[in-house]
Amino acid sequence: MARKIRFGVFAPQAGQTWEALVQRAQLCERLGYHSLWLVDHMWTGRMPDLDHPECLAAMAGLAAKTEQLRIGTLVICNSYRNPALLAKTLSTIDNISNGRLEVGLGAGWMAEEYKAYGYEFPAMAVRLKQLGEGVQILKLMFTEKRTSFAGKYYQVQDAPNAPKPVQKPHPPITIGGSGEKVMLKLVAKYADRWNCPAGYSSFEDKFNVLKQHCKDVGRDVNTIEISEQLLVCIAKSDDEVEQKWSMAKNMRPFSITGIKGTPKQIVEQLKARIAMGITTFTIFFSDLAQPPTLELFAHEVMPAFA
């Protein structure tokens, strides 16, 4: 059976007050978006003095301020939180939201952030192994009465986690990343959804690697939902599109794989993406999700995929 096409909004909380975050989430909900995705960073790029709320606290607050919108983060940095405590926190958020939590996980990358907040920044190979152990602990904590796990990096002994998440067997786990040797193998082994980050050279090549990893671990690739982190530059007229693109084209790596156009043109480009196997889009709007843009996409693009 074909999967339903879903549109989420990737909206980093950069420079956002709490009131603005709530207003954006509630607007996304009214417009019928599937989900809203924050980022797990301590500050905003080269602008460290901007307001930048912590993602898990913000997720809990947004869960309490909405009723239907699903709430996630692209992606939670595995390094920043003990995985057993993370499981406890995420279970609580799933209860606050009555089963609307989306769990996005990644290995972490921002070295200066690790250093500033006192975290060790091990080699990528180590961070990937830590992510592999972390996601195993999360799934056990979500589903087992008591969790014990003896890994190289994390150890958990007879740990309870009550209440369990509302969603059964657990909230969907998205792993974001495109590393072919290890990250996509972790997706094949543990993820419910793969989110392909922006900037790839060939989606087809990445997807074929994932298919091979699934074959190697004995999993049907069709049991994994495929999503893309997609920059969308949309406007009502060609002239306005080009005006907005003059700024958006500098938003690398997002602009490398982004799309631009009027609503009809965007619909056709999305259909091509869907033909490649993508069924969920975590959209990074080029104007940072201004209300008129959210409304234009919801009213003139989303109905084509209802």
Residue pairs with C-beta under 8 A, 6 or more apart in sequence:
3 225
3 279
4 279
5 274
5 279
5 280
5 281
5 305
6 34
6 35
6 227
6 279
6 280
6 281
7 33
7 34
7 280
7 281
7 283
7 297
7 301
7 302
7 305
8 33
8 34
8 35
8 36
8 37
8 70
8 72
8 227
8 280
8 281
8 282
8 283
9 24
9 28
9 33
9 35
9 36
9 37
9 282
9 283
9 285
9 289
9 294
10 37
10 74
10 229
10 282
10 283
10 284
11 24
11 36
11 37
11 38
11 284
11 288
11 289
12 38
12 39
12 41
12 44
13 21
13 38
13 39
13 52
13 53
13 55
13 58
14 39
14 44
14 45
14 47
14 50
14 52
15 44
15 47
15 50
15 51
15 52
16 24
16 51
16 52
16 53
17 51
18 53
18 58
18 61
21 53
21 58
21 61
21 62
22 61
22 62
22 65
24 36
24 289
25 36
25 62
25 65
25 66
25 69
25 71
26 65
26 66
27 291
27 294
28 36
28 69
28 294
29 66
29 67
29 68
29 69
31 294
31 295
31 298
31 299
32 298
32 302
33 69
33 294
33 298
34 69
34 70
34 280
35 69
35 70
35 71
35 72
35 102
35 282
36 62
36 69
36 70
36 71
36 72
37 72
37 73
37 74
37 102
37 104
37 282
38 55
38 58
38 59
38 72
38 73
38 74
39 55
39 73
39 74
40 55
40 73
40 75
40 76
40 77
40 80
40 106
41 52
41 55
41 110
41 113
42 52
42 54
42 113
42 116
42 117
43 49
43 50
43 52
43 113
44 50
44 52
55 73
55 76
56 73
56 76
56 81
56 89
56 90
56 93
59 71
59 72
59 73
59 93
59 101
60 92
60 93
60 96
62 69
62 71
63 71
63 93
63 96
63 97
63 100
63 101
64 96
64 97
66 97
66 100
68 100
69 100
70 97
70 100
70 101
70 102
71 93
71 97
71 100
71 101
71 102
72 101
72 102
72 103
72 104
72 174
73 102
73 104
74 104
74 106
74 174
74 176
74 195
74 229
74 282
75 104
75 105
75 106
75 174
75 175
75 176
75 177
75 195
76 86
76 103
76 104
76 105
76 106
77 106
77 107
77 108
78 105
78 106
78 107
78 108
78 127
78 130
78 131
78 134
78 135
79 107
79 108
79 114
79 119
79 121
79 127
79 130
80 108
80 117
80 119
81 89
82 154
83 133
83 134
83 135
83 137
83 138
83 141
83 154
83 156
84 137
84 141
84 147
84 154
84 156
84 159
84 161
86 134
86 138
87 137
87 138
87 141
87 142
87 161
88 141
88 161
90 101
90 103
90 138
90 142
90 165
90 171
91 141
91 142
91 161
91 163
91 164
91 165
92 163
93 101
94 100
94 101
94 165
94 166
94 167
94 171
95 163
95 165
95 166
97 166
98 166
99 165
99 166
99 167
99 171
101 165
101 167
101 171
102 171
102 172
102 174
103 138
103 171
103 172
103 173
103 174
104 174
104 175
104 176
104 195
105 131
105 134
105 135
105 138
105 173
105 174
105 175
105 176
106 131
106 175
106 176
106 177
107 124
107 127
107 128
107 130
107 131
107 177
107 183
108 114
108 127
111 121
114 120
114 121
115 121
122 130
125 182
126 153
128 179
128 182
128 183
128 186
129 152
129 153
130 153
130 154
131 175
131 186
132 186
132 189
132 190
133 149
133 151
133 152
133 153
133 154
134 154
135 173
135 175
135 186
135 190
135 191
136 149
136 151
136 190
137 147
137 149
137 151
137 154
137 156
138 170
138 173
139 170
139 173
139 190
140 147
140 149
140 156
141 147
141 156
141 159
141 161
142 161
142 164
142 165
142 169
142 170
142 171
143 164
143 169
143 170
145 160
146 158
146 159
146 160
147 156
147 158
147 159
147 160
147 161
148 156
148 157
148 158
148 159
149 155
149 156
165 171
172 192
172 193
172 225
173 190
173 191
173 192
173 193
174 191
174 192
174 193
174 194
174 195
174 227
175 183
175 186
175 187
175 190
175 191
175 193
175 194
175 195
176 194
176 195
176 196
176 197
176 229
177 183
177 184
177 187
177 197
178 184
178 196
178 197
178 200
178 206
180 206
180 209
184 194
184 206
184 209
184 210
184 213
185 213
185 216
185 217
187 194
187 210
187 213
187 224
188 210
188 213
188 214
188 216
188 217
188 219
188 221
188 224
189 213
189 217
189 219
191 224
192 224
192 225
193 224
193 225
193 226
193 227
193 280
194 210
194 224
194 225
194 226
194 227
195 227
195 228
195 229
195 280
195 282
196 203
196 206
196 207
196 226
196 227
196 228
196 229
196 278
197 229
197 253
198 228
198 229
198 230
198 231
198 253
198 254
198 256
198 257
198 258
198 284
199 252
199 253
199 254
199 256
199 257
200 206
200 256
200 257
203 228
203 257
203 276
203 278
204 276
207 226
207 276
207 277
210 221
210 224
211 221
214 220
214 221
214 224
215 221
225 279
225 280
226 277
226 278
226 279
226 280
227 278
227 279
227 280
227 281
227 282
228 257
228 273
228 278
228 280
228 281
228 282
229 254
229 282
229 284
230 257
230 258
230 259
230 273
230 281
230 282
230 283
230 284
231 248
231 251
231 254
231 255
231 257
231 258
231 259
231 283
231 284
231 285
231 286
232 258
232 259
232 260
232 266
232 283
232 284
232 285
232 286
232 297
233 241
233 244
233 245
233 248
233 258
233 259
233 260
233 261
233 285
233 286
234 241
234 260
234 261
234 262
234 263
234 266
234 285
234 286
234 293
234 296
234 297
234 301
235 241
235 243
235 244
235 262
235 296
236 262
236 263
236 296
237 262
238 262
241 260
241 261
241 262
244 260
244 286
244 287
245 260
245 286
247 286
248 255
248 258
248 260
248 286
248 287
249 255
251 258
251 286
254 284
258 284
258 286
259 266
259 269
259 270
260 266
260 286
261 269
263 296
263 297
263 300
263 301
266 297
266 301
267 301
267 304
267 305
270 281
270 301
270 304
270 305
273 281
274 305
283 297
285 293
285 294
285 297
287 293
